Structure formats: structure tokens, C-alpha cells
């Protein structure tokens, strides 16, 4: 009976498993570039970015600005990870595509959330295929 069950599970996984392929990776360099671009910061090192981000988070907490606090907490996480990563081209976010959706994973390759294919492709058409589009989707998925 156990063998029959194992064979059934194997066949089910093989027949119904969905193939996923890496669609896009947002590297630490991409994250740092977006952060500096949004804040219009030039020539600031990573330590300076981290300190500025902490200051923005503290100010947002004092002003009860939850959205800013949450967004910059995500930036801070990425900036701190980048500081301890020797290869800044490693992915902070990985997006895998399957036939019906785009699946977001964090830097430890843990599943964060899923966006249905039509909705995500519409967002890319409107906002462009850029780091900000992926980061904003990652931000909203990580809030759930």
C-alpha cells in the first residue's frame, strides 16, 4: 500500500507540478541604485545610505507615517544585507515565472508571494520593466 501511495504521489507531482523559471533578479546593486535615485543622493557610500535610511525610519515613526516606515525598513534590510555581501550582483529579490503567475522570493530564497500573470504584466506595461516595479510588488507582497 505504501508503494502504491508513493507511486501515486510521484506521478501526481510529475504530472501536475508546474515548471518555474527565473524571470528577473533584483540585485543588491539594483537596490542601492534605486535607493540613491529615489533620494537623489550622489556619491554616498553604503554606510551613509544605511545611516540615512535609519534616520528616515526614525522620523517616519515619530510622524506616524507607517507607509514610509515600512518601505524604508525594506530598503534598510537590503542595504544591511548588501553591506555584508561581497558580491553585490547577488539577488535581493528573485522573481520566478510559471504559466499562471509570477512568484517572488527573498534573498534567502524563501517564498514571499505571488502575483497573477495578467495583473503583473499589466503593471509592467504601465510602469515599465524596471527595479521599482519589482520592488513595489515585493513590498506589497511582504506586507501580507
FIKOLZA-1660 file (N, C-alpha, C; in steps of 0.1 Angstrom, whole numbers, plus 5000, padded with zeros to 4 digits):
% residues 144
   i   px   py   pz ch aa at
   1 5008 4988 5000  A  X  N
   1 5000 5000 5000  A  X CA
   1 5009 5013 5000  A  X  C
   2 5020 5012 5008  A  X  N
   2 5028 5024 5008  A  X CA
   2 5035 5026 4995  A  X  C
   3 5039 5016 4988  A  X  N
   3 5045 5017 4975  A  X CA
   3 5035 5023 4965  A  X  C
   4 5023 5019 4966  A  X  N
   4 5012 5024 4957  A  X CA
   4 5010 5039 4959  A  X  C
   5 5010 5043 4972  A  X  N
   5 5008 5057 4976  A  X CA
   5 5020 5065 4971  A  X  C
   6 5032 5060 4973  A  X  N
   6 5044 5067 4968  A  X CA
   6 5045 5069 4953  A  X  C
   7 5041 5058 4946  A  X  N
   7 5040 5059 4931  A  X CA
   7 5030 5069 4927  A  X  C
   8 5018 5070 4934  A  X  N
   8 5008 5079 4930  A  X CA
   8 5013 5094 4933  A  X  C
   9 5020 5096 4944  A  X  N
   9 5025 5109 4947  A  X CA
   9 5035 5113 4937  A  X  C
  10 5044 5104 4933  A  X  N
  10 5054 5107 4923  A  X CA
  10 5048 5111 4910  A  X  C
  11 5038 5103 4906  A  X  N
  11 5031 5106 4893  A  X CA
  11 5024 5119 4894  A  X  C
  12 5017 5122 4905  A  X  N
  12 5010 5135 4906  A  X CA
  12 5019 5146 4906  A  X  C
  13 5030 5145 4913  A  X  N
  13 5040 5157 4913  A  X CA
  13 5046 5159 4899  A  X  C
  14 5048 5148 4892  A  X  N
  14 5054 5149 4879  A  X CA
  14 5044 5155 4869  A  X  C
  15 5031 5150 4870  A  X  N
  15 5021 5154 4860  A  X CA
  15 5016 5168 4863  A  X  C
  16 5014 5171 4876  A  X  N
  16 5008 5184 4879  A  X CA
  16 5017 5195 4884  A  X  C
  17 5030 5191 4886  A  X  N
  17 5040 5201 4890  A  X CA
  17 5041 5212 4880  A  X  C
  18 5042 5224 4884  A  X  N
  18 5044 5235 4874  A  X CA
  18 5059 5239 4873  A  X  C
  19 5063 5240 4861  A  X  N
  19 5077 5244 4858  A  X CA
  19 5078 5259 4861  A  X  C
  20 5088 5263 4869  A  X  N
  20 5091 5277 4871  A  X CA
  20 5104 5280 4866  A  X  C
  21 5105 5292 4860  A  X  N
  21 5118 5296 4855  A  X CA
  21 5121 5310 4861  A  X  C
  22 5134 5313 4863  A  X  N
  22 5138 5326 4868  A  X CA
  22 5134 5336 4857  A  X  C
  23 5126 5346 4861  A  X  N
  23 5122 5357 4852  A  X CA
  23 5131 5369 4854  A  X  C
  24 5134 5373 4866  A  X  N
  24 5141 5385 4869  A  X CA
  24 5147 5384 4883  A  X  C
  25 5159 5389 4884  A  X  N
  25 5165 5390 4898  A  X CA
  25 5169 5405 4900  A  X  C
  26 5165 5410 4911  A  X  N
  26 5169 5424 4915  A  X CA
  26 5181 5422 4924  A  X  C
  27 5192 5427 4920  A  X  N
  27 5205 5425 4928  A  X CA
  27 5206 5436 4938  A  X  C
  28 5215 5434 4947  A  X  N
  28 5218 5444 4957  A  X CA
  28 5223 5457 4950  A  X  C
  29 5230 5457 4940  A  X  N
  29 5234 5469 4932  A  X CA
  29 5222 5476 4927  A  X  C
  30 5212 5468 4922  A  X  N
  30 5200 5474 4917  A  X CA
  30 5192 5482 4928  A  X  C
  31 5192 5475 4940  A  X  N
  31 5185 5481 4952  A  X CA
  31 5192 5494 4956  A  X  C
  32 5205 5494 4957  A  X  N
  32 5213 5506 4961  A  X CA
  32 5211 5517 4951  A  X  C
  33 5211 5514 4938  A  X  N
  33 5209 5523 4927  A  X CA
  33 5195 5530 4929  A  X  C
  34 5185 5522 4931  A  X  N
  34 5171 5527 4932  A  X CA
  34 5170 5536 4945  A  X  C
  35 5176 5531 4956  A  X  N
  35 5176 5539 4968  A  X CA
  35 5182 5553 4966  A  X  C
  36 5194 5553 4960  A  X  N
  36 5200 5566 4957  A  X CA
  36 5193 5575 4947  A  X  C
  37 5187 5568 4937  A  X  N
  37 5179 5575 4927  A  X CA
  37 5167 5582 4933  A  X  C
  38 5160 5575 4942  A  X  N
  38 5147 5580 4948  A  X CA
  38 5150 5591 4958  A  X  C
  39 5162 5591 4964  A  X  N
  39 5165 5601 4974  A  X CA
  39 5174 5612 4968  A  X  C
  40 5177 5610 4955  A  X  N
  40 5186 5620 4948  A  X CA
  40 5199 5622 4955  A  X  C
  41 5205 5610 4958  A  X  N
  41 5218 5610 4966  A  X CA
  41 5229 5606 4956  A  X  C
  42 5240 5614 4956  A  X  N
  42 5251 5611 4948  A  X CA
  42 5263 5609 4956  A  X  C
  43 5272 5599 4953  A  X  N
  43 5285 5597 4959  A  X CA
  43 5284 5594 4974  A  X  C
  44 5273 5588 4979  A  X  N
  44 5272 5584 4993  A  X CA
  44 5276 5569 4994  A  X  C
  45 5284 5565 5003  A  X  N
  45 5288 5551 5004  A  X CA
  45 5277 5544 5011  A  X  C
  46 5278 5530 5012  A  X  N
  46 5268 5522 5017  A  X CA
  46 5265 5525 5032  A  X  C
  47 5275 5527 5039  A  X  N
  47 5273 5531 5053  A  X CA
  47 5265 5543 5055  A  X  C
  48 5268 5553 5046  A  X  N
  48 5260 5566 5046  A  X CA
  48 5246 5563 5043  A  X  C
  49 5243 5554 5033  A  X  N
  49 5230 5550 5029  A  X CA
  49 5222 5544 5040  A  X  C
  50 5229 5535 5048  A  X  N
  50 5223 5529 5059  A  X CA
  50 5219 5539 5070  A  X  C
  51 5228 5548 5073  A  X  N
  51 5225 5558 5084  A  X CA
  51 5214 5567 5079  A  X  C
  52 5214 5571 5067  A  X  N
  52 5203 5580 5062  A  X CA
  52 5190 5572 5063  A  X  C
  53 5190 5559 5059  A  X  N
  53 5178 5551 5059  A  X CA
  53 5172 5550 5074  A  X  C
  54 5181 5548 5083  A  X  N
  54 5177 5547 5097  A  X CA
  54 5171 5560 5102  A  X  C
  55 5177 5571 5098  A  X  N
  55 5171 5584 5101  A  X CA
  55 5157 5586 5096  A  X  C
  56 5155 5582 5083  A  X  N
  56 5142 5583 5077  A  X CA
  56 5132 5574 5084  A  X  C
  57 5136 5563 5088  A  X  N
  57 5127 5554 5096  A  X CA
  57 5123 5560 5109  A  X  C
  58 5133 5565 5116  A  X  N
  58 5130 5571 5129  A  X CA
  58 5121 5583 5128  A  X  C
  59 5123 5591 5118  A  X  N
  59 5115 5603 5115  A  X CA
  59 5100 5599 5112  A  X  C
  60 5099 5588 5103  A  X  N
  60 5086 5583 5100  A  X CA
  60 5079 5578 5112  A  X  C
  61 5086 5571 5121  A  X  N
  61 5080 5566 5133  A  X CA
  61 5074 5577 5142  A  X  C
  62 5082 5588 5143  A  X  N
  62 5078 5600 5151  A  X CA
  62 5066 5606 5145  A  X  C
  63 5065 5606 5132  A  X  N
  63 5054 5613 5125  A  X CA
  63 5042 5603 5122  A  X  C
  64 5043 5591 5127  A  X  N
  64 5033 5580 5125  A  X CA
  64 5030 5578 5110  A  X  C
  65 5041 5578 5102  A  X  N
  65 5040 5576 5088  A  X CA
  65 5043 5561 5085  A  X  C
  66 5033 5553 5086  A  X  N
  66 5036 5538 5085  A  X CA
  66 5041 5534 5072  A  X  C
  67 5035 5539 5061  A  X  N
  67 5040 5535 5048  A  X CA
  67 5055 5538 5045  A  X  C
  68 5059 5550 5049  A  X  N
  68 5073 5554 5047  A  X CA
  68 5082 5545 5056  A  X  C
  69 5077 5543 5068  A  X  N
  69 5085 5534 5077  A  X CA
  69 5087 5520 5072  A  X  C
  70 5076 5514 5067  A  X  N
  70 5076 5501 5061  A  X CA
  70 5085 5500 5049  A  X  C
  71 5084 5510 5040  A  X  N
  71 5091 5510 5028  A  X CA
  71 5106 5511 5030  A  X  C
  72 5110 5520 5039  A  X  N
  72 5124 5522 5042  A  X CA
  72 5130 5511 5051  A  X  C
  73 5121 5504 5059  A  X  N
  73 5126 5492 5066  A  X CA
  73 5130 5481 5056  A  X  C
  74 5122 5480 5045  A  X  N
  74 5126 5471 5035  A  X CA
  74 5139 5475 5028  A  X  C
  75 5141 5488 5025  A  X  N
  75 5153 5493 5020  A  X CA
  75 5165 5490 5030  A  X  C
  76 5162 5493 5042  A  X  N
  76 5173 5491 5052  A  X CA
  76 5177 5476 5053  A  X  C
  77 5168 5467 5052  A  X  N
  77 5171 5453 5052  A  X CA
  77 5180 5449 5041  A  X  C
  78 5177 5454 5029  A  X  N
  78 5185 5452 5017  A  X CA
  78 5199 5458 5018  A  X  C
  79 5199 5471 5023  A  X  N
  79 5212 5478 5024  A  X CA
  79 5221 5471 5034  A  X  C
  80 5215 5466 5045  A  X  N
  80 5224 5459 5055  A  X CA
  80 5229 5446 5050  A  X  C
  81 5220 5439 5043  A  X  N
  81 5225 5426 5036  A  X CA
  81 5236 5429 5026  A  X  C
  82 5234 5440 5019  A  X  N
  82 5244 5443 5008  A  X CA
  82 5257 5446 5015  A  X  C
  83 5257 5453 5026  A  X  N
  83 5270 5456 5033  A  X CA
  83 5278 5444 5037  A  X  C
  84 5271 5433 5040  A  X  N
  84 5278 5421 5044  A  X CA
  84 5280 5411 5032  A  X  C
  85 5276 5415 5020  A  X  N
  85 5277 5406 5008  A  X CA
  85 5289 5411 5000  A  X  C
  86 5298 5402 4997  A  X  N
  86 5309 5406 4989  A  X CA
  86 5305 5408 4974  A  X  C
  87 5295 5400 4969  A  X  N
  87 5291 5401 4955  A  X CA
  87 5278 5408 4955  A  X  C
  88 5278 5421 4951  A  X  N
  88 5266 5429 4951  A  X CA
  88 5257 5426 4939  A  X  C
  89 5261 5417 4931  A  X  N
  89 5253 5412 4920  A  X CA
  89 5244 5400 4924  A  X  C
  90 5245 5396 4936  A  X  N
  90 5236 5385 4941  A  X CA
  90 5222 5391 4942  A  X  C
  91 5212 5382 4941  A  X  N
  91 5198 5388 4941  A  X CA
  91 5193 5391 4955  A  X  C
  92 5187 5402 4956  A  X  N
  92 5180 5406 4969  A  X CA
  92 5165 5401 4967  A  X  C
  93 5160 5401 4955  A  X  N
  93 5147 5396 4952  A  X CA
  93 5149 5387 4939  A  X  C
  94 5142 5376 4939  A  X  N
  94 5142 5367 4927  A  X CA
  94 5127 5366 4923  A  X  C
  95 5124 5367 4910  A  X  N
  95 5111 5365 4905  A  X CA
  95 5110 5354 4896  A  X  C
  96 5102 5344 4899  A  X  N
  96 5101 5332 4890  A  X CA
  96 5088 5332 4883  A  X  C
  97 5088 5328 4871  A  X  N
  97 5075 5328 4863  A  X CA
  97 5071 5313 4861  A  X  C
  98 5058 5311 4863  A  X  N
  98 5052 5298 4859  A  X CA
  98 5040 5302 4850  A  X  C
  99 5033 5292 4844  A  X  N
  99 5023 5295 4834  A  X CA
  99 5012 5305 4839  A  X  C
 100 5009 5306 4852  A  X  N
 100 4998 5315 4856  A  X CA
 100 5002 5327 4865  A  X  C
 101 5015 5327 4869  A  X  N
 101 5018 5338 4879  A  X CA
 101 5033 5341 4879  A  X  C
 102 5036 5351 4887  A  X  N
 102 5050 5355 4890  A  X CA
 102 5052 5353 4905  A  X  C
 103 5062 5346 4909  A  X  N
 103 5064 5343 4923  A  X CA
 103 5076 5350 4928  A  X  C
 104 5075 5357 4939  A  X  N
 104 5086 5365 4945  A  X CA
 104 5092 5357 4956  A  X  C
 105 5106 5358 4956  A  X  N
 105 5113 5351 4967  A  X CA
 105 5123 5361 4972  A  X  C
 106 5127 5360 4985  A  X  N
 106 5136 5369 4992  A  X CA
 106 5150 5365 4989  A  X  C
 107 5160 5371 4996  A  X  N
 107 5174 5368 4994  A  X CA
 107 5178 5355 4999  A  X  C
 108 5170 5349 5008  A  X  N
 108 5173 5336 5013  A  X CA
 108 5165 5325 5005  A  X  C
 109 5159 5329 4994  A  X  N
 109 5151 5321 4985  A  X CA
 109 5139 5315 4992  A  X  C
 110 5133 5323 5001  A  X  N
 110 5120 5320 5008  A  X CA
 110 5109 5327 5000  A  X  C
 111 5098 5319 4998  A  X  N
 111 5087 5324 4991  A  X CA
 111 5080 5336 4998  A  X  C
 112 5078 5347 4991  A  X  N
 112 5072 5359 4997  A  X CA
 112 5057 5360 4993  A  X  C
 113 5055 5358 4980  A  X  N
 113 5041 5359 4975  A  X CA
 113 5040 5358 4960  A  X  C
 114 5028 5358 4955  A  X  N
 114 5025 5355 4941  A  X CA
 114 5016 5366 4935  A  X  C
 115 5019 5370 4923  A  X  N
 115 5011 5380 4916  A  X CA
 115 5006 5373 4903  A  X  C
 116 4994 5373 4900  A  X  N
 116 4989 5366 4888  A  X CA
 116 4994 5373 4876  A  X  C
 117 4997 5365 4866  A  X  N
 117 5004 5368 4854  A  X CA
 117 4998 5381 4847  A  X  C
 118 4984 5381 4845  A  X  N
 118 4978 5392 4838  A  X CA
 118 4980 5405 4846  A  X  C
 119 4978 5405 4859  A  X  N
 119 4980 5417 4867  A  X CA
 119 4994 5422 4866  A  X  C
 120 5004 5413 4868  A  X  N
 120 5018 5417 4868  A  X CA
 120 5022 5423 4855  A  X  C
 121 5018 5416 4844  A  X  N
 121 5022 5421 4831  A  X CA
 121 5015 5434 4828  A  X  C
 122 5004 5437 4833  A  X  N
 122 4997 5450 4831  A  X CA
 122 5005 5460 4839  A  X  C
 123 5010 5457 4851  A  X  N
 123 5018 5467 4858  A  X CA
 123 5031 5470 4851  A  X  C
 124 5037 5460 4845  A  X  N
 124 5050 5462 4838  A  X CA
 124 5047 5471 4826  A  X  C
 125 5036 5469 4819  A  X  N
 125 5032 5477 4807  A  X CA
 125 5030 5491 4811  A  X  C
 126 5024 5494 4823  A  X  N
 126 5021 5507 4827  A  X CA
 126 5034 5514 4833  A  X  C
 127 5041 5507 4842  A  X  N
 127 5052 5513 4850  A  X CA
 127 5066 5510 4844  A  X  C
 128 5067 5501 4835  A  X  N
 128 5079 5497 4829  A  X CA
 128 5086 5485 4836  A  X  C
 129 5094 5479 4829  A  X  N
 129 5102 5467 4834  A  X CA
 129 5114 5472 4840  A  X  C
 130 5112 5476 4853  A  X  N
 130 5124 5482 4860  A  X CA
 130 5124 5478 4875  A  X  C
 131 5135 5481 4881  A  X  N
 131 5137 5477 4895  A  X CA
 131 5125 5482 4904  A  X  C
 132 5120 5494 4902  A  X  N
 132 5110 5500 4911  A  X CA
 132 5097 5491 4910  A  X  C
 133 5094 5487 4898  A  X  N
 133 5082 5478 4896  A  X CA
 133 5083 5466 4904  A  X  C
 134 5094 5459 4904  A  X  N
 134 5096 5447 4912  A  X CA
 134 5097 5450 4927  A  X  C
 135 5103 5460 4931  A  X  N
 135 5104 5464 4945  A  X CA
 135 5091 5467 4950  A  X  C
 136 5083 5475 4943  A  X  N
 136 5069 5479 4948  A  X CA
 136 5061 5466 4950  A  X  C
 137 5061 5457 4940  A  X  N
 137 5053 5445 4942  A  X CA
 137 5058 5436 4954  A  X  C
 138 5071 5435 4955  A  X  N
 138 5077 5428 4966  A  X CA
 138 5073 5434 4980  A  X  C
 139 5073 5448 4980  A  X  N
 139 5069 5455 4992  A  X CA
 139 5055 5451 4996  A  X  C
 140 5045 5452 4986  A  X  N
 140 5031 5449 4989  A  X CA
 140 5029 5434 4993  A  X  C
 141 5036 5425 4986  A  X  N
 141 5035 5411 4990  A  X CA
 141 5041 5408 5004  A  X  C
 142 5051 5415 5007  A  X  N
 142 5057 5412 5021  A  X CA
 142 5049 5418 5032  A  X  C
 143 5039 5427 5029  A  X  N
 143 5030 5433 5039  A  X CA
 143 5020 5423 5044  A  X  C
 144 5016 5413 5036  A  X  N
 144 5006 5404 5039  A  X CA
 144 5009 5394 5050  A  X  C
% end
